[in-house]
Amino acid sequence: MTTTNTPLPAAGQKLPTNQVVPLMTALLVAVFAFQLNASMLAPALHTMEMDLNATTAQIGMTQTAFFTAAAVFALFMPRWGDLIGRRKVLVWMMIVTVIGSVVAALATNVTMLFIGRVIQGVSGPTVALTSVMLRQAVREEKQFAFLVGILTSVNGGIAGIDAILGGWLTDAFGFRSLFWVIGAAALIAVFAVQYGVPETKSDQLQPMDWKGVVGLVVGVGLVLTALNMAGELAAANWFMVILLLVVGIASLVWFWRTEKSSPHPLMSTDLLSQRRTWALLLTTTLTMTGVFAVMNGLVPNLAQDPEAGPGMSAGVVSWWTLTPYALAGLAMGPISGWLAGRVGYKIILQIGIAGAALSVLFGTVVVGNATHAMLLAMSILAGITYAGMSNIMLGSLGVVLAPKHNQGYLPGLNGGAFNLGAGLSFTIIFAVFTATDGNYRAGMIAGAILLGCAFAASFLIPKPETVPDTIAAEDLAARA
């Protein structure tokens, strides 16, 4: 193929508009392809269950398989892109996603669907990798902050349109049509990225540490699987949960030891022990744990509860909760990016986390007066503060805090922290909810406390320009 190799701007120099448009178009197409995988299928799950003669649990397992695979691939694919070419890796990720989509579309049973979803999980690092690619192409901080806000704002759902389209396609053409659409989007992304994005690599090339990859992937994969099982609470096989956690933690300890002795580690223990790494991962995990199950579990459940809530139907609840939440996040994302370029990522992150905590506390008031309007207000507030501010800033900080020579490690680990937090959220929030005999207010208070901890942890995150080996520090020096 003929490829685009437009010279990249120097440190601190803005990227011309005639280069920004094709770059952003290509990266957004790739993010859309991933996001359709993540959120388009929700309205089709019952239809899949019927058409494939499967149980609800089996279909749910295919969804879990996709998100677990996505989390695992996110751990190492961005780093591999550093070493062999980021565009090359993203193009092949999209090609594999097309293959997985075809497998899922042709599925004759739940096992084949499961395999297709695991293959599609290779698209998991898309947002992290596209953000790193944008960082390489856009060296002026204000311009990058604004553009990364646009790029990552669709990560929480394409304004709810993806779920609505998924429901319409399922009703009109069956669930298989969704996978053909996802495959088509990924195929378009293949060509858009190949011809619209310049190739970049790390300036310090070395062999890929596949031994480290195995330890990290096995460890994180088993821990995530254990958390998913623990989320079933009373129905969980707790012996298996504990076994998976023990083996997973042992694998992570082994990973740490191999990284200390490896001549070319996937991520050096020096980087892992730095404050920019563990403080960001801690903040991401706590933020997700505090908000994810509240907005994706408690609030929809409250809306459908005929006693504690207004008793909305399953077909209506998304219009009052999840869709406004996604729309608010999509609208706020570019604004928060623009603001971050002027006052700093960390300040916008802290405003977002504090606002998310207030929105969850507002939920304790909503519980006593769960009208349509109150639920809508809470969803919009959480969409603005978490989806449109905290989520955008956490993802962006993973990119701008990473060292110039190893851009992929921190976005990859941060992706794992997002997934870890999501799993912990359903385990902890619903454990509190169940232990208090279905008390929505208690679950929301638990979420607010966790968000308070996330707010405190955020003060430990250093500013990108103060870390000497970041692109932000280099650009600041160039302007001095």
C-alpha positions in Angstrom: 0.0 0.0 0.0 1.0 3.6 -0.5 1.1 5.3 2.9 1.1 8.7 4.4 4.4 9.9 5.9 3.9 13.6 6.3 6.7 15.2 8.4 5.6 15.8 12.0 5.8 19.2 13.6 8.6 20.2 15.9 8.2 20.5 19.7 5.6 23.2 20.6 4.6 23.7 16.9 0.9 23.6 16.0 -0.3 21.0 13.4 -1.8 22.8 10.4 -5.6 22.4 9.9 -5.1 20.6 6.6 -3.2 17.9 8.4 -5.5 17.8 11.5 -8.7 17.0 9.5 -7.5 13.7 7.9 -5.6 12.7 11.1 -8.7 13.2 13.3 -11.0 11.6 10.8 -8.9 8.5 10.6 -8.4 8.2 14.4 -12.1 8.8 15.1 -13.2 6.1 12.6 -11.0 3.6 14.5 -12.5 4.7 17.8 -16.0 4.4 16.4 -15.2 0.9 15.3 -14.2 -0.1 18.8 -17.0 1.8 20.5 -19.6 0.0 18.4 -18.1 -3.3 19.7 -18.5 -2.1 23.3 -22.0 -0.5 23.3 -24.0 -1.4 20.2 -24.9 -4.9 21.3 -26.8 -4.1 24.5 -30.3 -4.0 22.9 -29.5 -7.3 21.0 -28.6 -9.5 23.9 -32.1 -11.0 24.4 -32.4 -11.6 20.7 -29.0 -13.4 20.7 -30.3 -15.5 23.6 -33.4 -16.6 21.6 -31.7 -17.1 18.2 -28.8 -19.1 19.5 -30.9 -21.1 22.0 -28.6 -19.9 24.8 -29.1 -18.8 28.4 -28.9 -15.3 29.7 -25.7 -16.2 31.6 -24.1 -17.7 28.4 -24.8 -14.5 26.4 -23.5 -12.4 29.3 -20.3 -14.5 29.3 -19.7 -13.5 25.7 -19.9 -9.9 26.7 -17.5 -10.5 29.6 -15.2 -12.3 27.3 -15.0 -9.3 25.0 -14.3 -6.8 27.7 -11.8 -9.0 29.4 -10.0 -9.6 26.1 -10.1 -5.9 25.4 -8.5 -5.1 28.8 -5.8 -7.8 28.3 -4.8 -6.6 24.8 -4.7 -3.0 26.0 -1.9 -3.9 28.4 0.7 -4.6 25.7 -0.4 -3.6 22.3 0.4 0.1 22.7 3.9 -0.8 23.7 4.2 -3.1 20.7 3.2 -0.2 18.6 6.0 1.8 20.1 8.5 -0.8 18.8 7.2 -1.9 15.4 5.1 1.1 14.4 1.9 2.4 15.9 0.0 2.7 12.6 1.0 -0.8 11.7 -0.4 -2.2 14.9 -3.6 -0.2 14.8 -4.3 -1.3 11.1 -3.8 -5.0 12.1 -6.0 -4.5 15.1 -8.8 -3.3 12.8 -8.2 -6.2 10.4 -8.5 -8.7 13.2 -11.6 -6.9 14.4 -13.1 -7.4 11.0 -12.3 -11.2 11.2 -13.9 -11.4 14.7 -17.0 -9.6 13.4 -17.4 -12.0 10.6 -17.0 -15.0 13.0 -19.7 -13.5 15.3 -22.0 -12.6 12.4 -21.9 -16.2 11.1 -22.2 -17.8 14.6 -24.5 -20.8 14.8 -24.1 -21.3 18.5 -23.0 -19.4 21.6 -19.5 -21.0 21.5 -18.8 -19.5 18.0 -20.2 -16.2 19.2 -17.8 -16.4 22.2 -14.8 -17.0 19.9 -15.9 -14.1 17.7 -16.2 -11.7 20.7 -12.7 -12.7 22.0 -11.2 -12.0 18.6 -13.0 -8.6 18.5 -11.4 -7.9 21.9 -8.1 -7.1 20.1 -9.7 -3.7 19.4 -9.5 -2.9 23.2 -6.4 -0.7 23.0 -7.9 1.5 20.3 -8.5 4.6 22.4 -5.2 4.4 24.1 -3.3 3.8 20.9 -5.0 6.5 18.9 -4.4 8.9 21.8 -0.7 8.1 21.7 -0.7 8.5 17.9 -2.4 11.9 18.3 0.3 12.9 20.9 3.0 12.1 18.4 1.4 14.2 15.6 0.2 17.2 17.7 3.0 18.8 19.8 1.4 22.0 20.8 -0.2 21.4 24.2 -3.4 23.5 23.8 -4.1 21.9 20.4 -3.5 18.4 21.7 -5.6 18.8 24.8 -8.6 20.0 22.7 -8.2 17.3 20.1 -7.8 14.5 22.6 -10.9 15.7 24.3 -12.8 15.2 21.1 -11.2 11.8 20.4 -11.8 10.3 23.8 -15.3 11.8 24.4 -16.9 9.0 22.3 -15.4 6.4 24.5 -18.4 6.4 26.8 -20.8 5.8 24.0 -21.6 7.7 20.7 -24.2 9.9 22.4 -26.4 6.9 22.8 -26.9 6.6 19.1 -24.9 3.4 19.0 -27.4 1.7 21.3 -30.4 3.1 19.5 -29.0 2.0 16.1 -28.3 -1.4 17.6 -31.9 -1.8 18.7 -33.3 -0.7 15.3 -31.0 -3.0 13.4 -31.8 -5.9 15.6 -35.5 -5.4 15.2 -35.3 -4.9 11.4 -32.5 -7.4 10.4 -31.6 -9.5 13.4 -28.6 -9.4 15.7 -26.2 -10.6 13.0 -26.6 -7.3 11.2 -24.9 -5.5 14.1 -21.7 -7.5 13.5 -21.7 -6.8 9.8 -22.0 -3.1 10.6 -19.2 -3.3 13.2 -17.0 -5.2 10.6 -17.7 -2.6 8.0 -16.7 0.2 10.3 -13.5 -1.6 11.2 -12.8 -2.2 7.5 -13.2 1.5 6.8 -10.9 2.2 9.7 -8.2 0.0 8.1 -8.0 2.2 5.0 -8.6 5.5 6.9 -5.7 4.8 9.3 -3.4 3.5 6.6 -3.8 6.6 4.4 -4.6 9.2 7.0 -2.1 8.7 9.8 1.7 9.0 9.6 3.8 6.1 11.0 5.6 6.7 14.2 7.8 4.6 16.5 9.7 5.0 19.8 13.1 6.6 19.4 14.6 3.8 21.6 13.8 0.5 19.8 14.4 -2.9 21.5 13.0 -6.4 21.3 9.4 -6.9 22.6 9.4 -8.4 26.1 7.0 -11.3 25.4 8.0 -13.0 28.7 6.8 -10.0 30.6 3.7 -9.8 28.4 2.7 -13.4 29.4 3.1 -12.7 33.2 1.2 -9.4 33.0 -1.6 -10.7 30.8 -2.2 -13.9 32.8 -2.1 -12.0 36.1 -4.5 -9.2 35.1 -6.7 -11.5 33.1 -7.2 -13.9 36.1 -7.8 -11.0 38.5 -10.4 -9.4 36.2 -12.1 -12.8 35.7 -12.2 -13.3 39.5 -13.8 -9.9 40.0 -16.4 -10.6 37.3 -17.3 -13.8 39.1 -17.3 -12.1 42.5 -19.8 -9.6 41.1 -22.4 -12.4 41.1 -22.3 -12.3 44.9 -24.5 -15.1 46.3 -24.4 -17.0 43.0 -20.5 -16.7 42.8 -18.2 -19.7 43.1 -16.1 -18.2 45.8 -13.6 -21.1 45.8 -12.9 -20.3 42.1 -12.8 -16.5 42.9 -10.1 -17.0 45.6 -8.1 -19.5 43.4 -8.1 -17.1 40.4 -7.1 -14.2 42.6 -4.2 -16.2 44.2 -2.9 -17.4 40.9 -3.4 -14.0 39.3 -1.5 -12.2 42.1 1.3 -14.8 41.9 1.6 -14.2 38.2 1.9 -10.4 38.8 4.6 -11.0 41.4 6.4 -13.2 38.8 6.0 -10.4 36.2 7.6 -7.9 38.6 10.5 -10.2 39.2 11.1 -10.9 35.5 10.9 -7.1 34.7 13.6 -6.4 37.3 16.0 -8.8 35.5 15.0 -8.3 31.9 17.5 -6.4 29.7 14.5 -4.9 27.7 11.5 -4.9 30.0 7.9 -4.3 28.8 7.9 -1.7 31.5 10.8 -1.2 33.9 10.2 -1.5 37.7 11.7 2.0 37.9 8.8 3.3 35.8 6.2 1.2 37.7 7.4 2.6 41.1 7.3 6.2 40.0 4.5 8.4 41.3 3.2 9.2 37.8 2.4 5.5 37.4 1.0 4.3 40.6 -0.8 7.6 41.5 -2.6 7.7 38.2 -3.5 4.1 38.3 -4.8 4.4 41.9 -6.9 7.5 40.9 -8.3 5.8 37.8 -9.2 2.6 39.7 -10.9 4.5 42.6 -12.8 6.8 40.3 -14.2 3.9 38.2 -15.0 1.9 41.3 -17.0 4.8 42.8 -19.0 5.8 39.7 -19.3 2.9 37.3 -21.8 0.6 39.0 -23.8 3.5 40.3 -24.5 4.9 36.8 -24.6 1.6 35.0 -26.3 -0.4 37.7 -28.0 1.3 40.6 -29.5 4.2 38.6 -31.1 2.1 35.8 -32.3 -0.4 38.4 -33.8 2.5 40.5 -35.5 3.9 37.4 -37.1 0.5 36.7 -38.1 -0.2 40.4 -41.9 0.1 40.7 -41.6 0.7 44.5 -38.5 2.8 45.1 -38.6 4.4 41.7 -40.9 5.4 38.8 -41.1 1.8 37.4 -39.9 2.6 33.9 -39.9 -0.1 31.3 -36.7 -1.6 30.0 -37.3 0.1 26.6 -37.7 3.5 28.1 -35.1 3.6 30.9 -32.1 4.3 28.7 -33.7 7.5 27.4 -33.9 8.9 30.9 -30.6 7.7 32.3 -27.8 6.2 30.0 -28.5 8.2 26.8 -28.5 11.7 28.6 -25.4 10.5 30.5 -23.6 9.7 27.2 -24.8 12.8 25.5 -23.6 15.1 28.3 -20.2 13.4 28.3 -19.9 13.7 24.5 -20.8 17.4 24.6 -18.5 18.2 27.5 -15.4 16.2 26.3 -14.1 18.8 23.8 -14.8 21.6 26.3 -12.9 19.9 29.1 -10.0 19.3 26.6 -10.0 22.9 25.7 -9.9 23.9 29.3 -7.2 21.4 30.2 -5.0 23.0 27.6 -5.3 26.3 29.4 -5.4 25.5 33.1 -4.0 22.0 33.2 -5.2 18.4 33.0 -5.0 17.8 36.8 -7.2 20.7 37.7 -9.9 19.6 35.3 -9.6 16.1 36.6 -10.1 17.2 40.2 -13.1 19.3 39.3 -14.6 16.4 37.4 -14.0 13.9 40.3 -15.5 16.3 42.8 -18.4 16.9 40.6 -18.9 13.2 40.1 -18.9 12.7 43.9 -21.5 15.5 44.2 -23.7 13.9 41.5 -23.6 10.6 43.3 -24.5 12.3 46.6 -27.3 14.0 44.7 -28.4 10.5 43.9 -29.1 9.9 47.7 -31.7 12.7 47.4 -33.1 11.3 44.2 -33.7 8.0 46.0 -36.3 9.7 48.1 -37.9 11.4 45.2 -37.1 9.2 42.1 -39.1 11.0 39.4 -38.2 11.0 35.8 -36.9 14.6 36.0 -34.7 13.9 39.0 -33.2 10.8 37.4 -32.5 12.8 34.3 -30.9 15.6 36.2 -28.6 13.1 38.0 -27.6 11.4 34.7 -26.8 14.7 33.0 -24.7 15.9 36.0 -22.7 12.7 36.2 -22.3 12.7 32.4 -20.8 16.2 32.5 -18.5 15.6 35.5 -17.4 12.0 35.0 -17.9 11.0 31.4 -17.1 14.5 30.1 -14.3 15.5 32.5 -12.8 12.8 34.8 -12.8 10.1 32.2 -11.3 12.3 29.5 -8.6 13.6 31.8 -7.7 10.2 33.2 -7.2 8.9 29.7 -5.3 12.0 28.6 -3.0 11.9 31.6 -2.0 8.3 30.7 -0.7 9.7 27.4 1.0 12.9 28.5 2.7 11.5 31.6 4.3 8.6 29.7 8.0 9.0 28.9 8.8 9.9 25.3 10.8 6.6 24.8 8.0 4.4 26.1 4.7 6.1 25.2 2.6 2.9 25.3 3.2 1.5 28.8 1.1 4.0 30.8 -1.9 4.2 28.5 -2.0 0.4 28.5 -1.8 0.1 32.2 -4.3 2.8 32.7 -6.7 0.9 30.4 -6.3 -2.0 32.7 -7.1 0.2 35.7 -10.3 1.4 34.0 -11.4 -2.2 33.6 -10.2 -3.2 37.1 -12.3 -0.3 38.6 -15.3 -1.3 36.6 -15.1 -4.9 37.9 -14.5 -3.7 41.5 -17.4 -1.3 41.3 -20.0 -3.9 40.6 -18.5 -6.1 43.3 -18.3 -3.4 46.1 -21.3 -1.2 45.3 -23.6 -4.1 44.8 -22.2 -5.9 47.9 -23.2 -2.8 49.9 -26.5 -2.7 48.2 -27.2 -6.3 48.9 -25.9 -6.2 52.5 -28.3 -3.3 53.3 -31.4 -5.2 51.9 -31.5 -3.3 48.6 -30.8 0.2 49.9 -30.0 2.4 46.9 -28.9 5.2 49.1 -26.3 3.1 50.9 -24.8 2.0 47.6 -24.6 5.6 46.4 -22.9 6.7 49.7 -20.3 4.0 49.2 -19.7 5.3 45.7 -19.3 8.9 46.9 -16.8 7.7 49.6 -14.7 6.0 46.9 -14.9 9.1 44.7 -13.7 11.1 47.7 -10.7 8.7 48.0 -10.1 9.2 44.3 -10.1 13.0 44.7 -7.5 12.7 47.5 -5.4 10.4 45.3 -5.5 12.8 42.4 -3.3 15.3 44.3 -0.4 12.7 44.1 -0.4 12.8 40.3 2.4 15.0 39.1 1.9 17.6 36.4 3.1 16.3 33.0 5.4 19.3 32.3 7.2 18.7 35.6 8.3 15.1 34.6 11.6 15.6 32.6 11.2 12.8 30.1 7.7 13.6 28.8 6.8 15.3 25.5 5.1 18.0 27.6 8.3 18.9 29.4 10.2 18.9 26.1 7.6 21.2 24.5 7.7 23.5 27.5 11.5 23.8 27.2 11.1 24.5 23.5 8.9 27.5 24.2 11.2 28.8 26.9 
